[in-house]
Amino acid sequence: MSLSHTAAEYMLSDALLPDPSSSRAKGLRLELPSDRLLKFVTVGLPLCLVSLAFAREFSAGSQISCFSPTNFTGKQSAYTDTACWDSLIHHGFDAEGHAVTKSLWALRVFPYSLLVVAVLMYLPYLLWRYTAAPALHSDLLFIIDELDKSYNRSVRLVQHMKKVQQSSAEPESFWEEYERARRERYFEFPLLERYLSCKQHAHALVFIYILRNLLLLLFLAATCLYLVFLHLNIFFQDEFNCSIATGLLQAEPHIPPLIPCKLVFFSVFQLISLSLGSVYVLLMPVVIYNALQLCQWDKGLLSVYEMLPAFDLLSRRMLTCPLNDLNVILLFLRANISELTSFSRLNAVSALREATANKEDIDTVIDFMTLLAGLETTKPKH
């Protein structure tokens, strides 16, 4: 055997991918990077702000300061602060002089409402994790394994063709047989291609993914509307008049009907609500963008595998409406590209293929690797 044939044999042996390790199943990412960022911000931000609010409450002590009459004792003043904080009802008068009351109870439950917001933002993630993620994990594991196996099959086919070409007495008959085999599609391994074609007619994953983004967008909008309501009705009133003519002070003489009070934590709640609302408004376009990704195909990954003779999903124009499970799987394949070992090698071959002068002579990775194996530099022209 000549030195060139020996070198070609070693090169083709090194081109084979090793068997996948068992850690591949554990390393698959079942969330897109943008979805992971959204989960971290939408859930983590209100929890962080809640901790700040509670830390402010525990460190500052009383959350309200009432201006009690000078003749009140210390205990009566403390009771006044407690009673007004428990009621949080503003007593005032309208334009016609009629007495009106306004509840400020939303200020007291505001930190707890942020906890509810965090739980709501976590619900879309739970929906995806327990309804779509198990099926997506199985799909990704099977497709990644089959893509790598298709690459290995192509390399082994090149090895066999190299041996047949070396033993062939008539090179032209070898190329004629090769062209006939390609026309009759003998090189195909149709399991993966048919599986991906079936995924074009399934819509479970895309429905759950769109539902997840719609729920997240709904919760973001509802939170922003809730914060706007608080600002318009409550967060511009840090002072209110409190009635303490009840309870222990009801029988006390010379009790004024109303006592002015001031909310100590008011500026902190304003800052928290503005920060949360601003971030959530900025995240809404990100959620919309995630949903709109499904309106177009990600053909970059499939086009690289078009060089394999066992895969021609694009060339046969089998891609139809992008709103199906296959498009969702392609997005997650892109996110798990590090687990797809054959992609980097085929991508390099694709770059070399584009730089080749005789592009009409290189149609698949078999052609390219056959040239590297020291066979005919060009196929015979008919």
Buried (B, 14 or more C-beta within 10 A) or exposed (E): EEEEBEEBBEBBEEBEEEEBEEEBBEEBBBBBEBBBEBBEBBBEBBBBBBEBBEEBBEEEEEBBBBEBEEEBEEEBBBBBBBBBBEBBBBBEEEEEEEEEEBEBEBBEEBBEBBEEBBBBBBBBBEBBEEBBBEBBBEBBBEBBBBBBBBBBBBBEBBBEBBEEBBEBEEEEEBBBBBEEEBEEEEBBBEEBBEBBBEBBEBBBBBBBBBBBBEBBBEBBBEBBEBBEEBBEEBBEBBEBBBBBEEEEBEEEEEBEEBBBBEBBBBEBBBEBBEBBBEBBBEBBEBBEEBBEBBEEBBEEBBEBBBBBBBBBBBEEEEBEEBEBBBBBBBBBBBBBBEBBBBBEBBBEBBEEBEEEEEEEBBBBBBBBBBBBBBBBEEBEEE
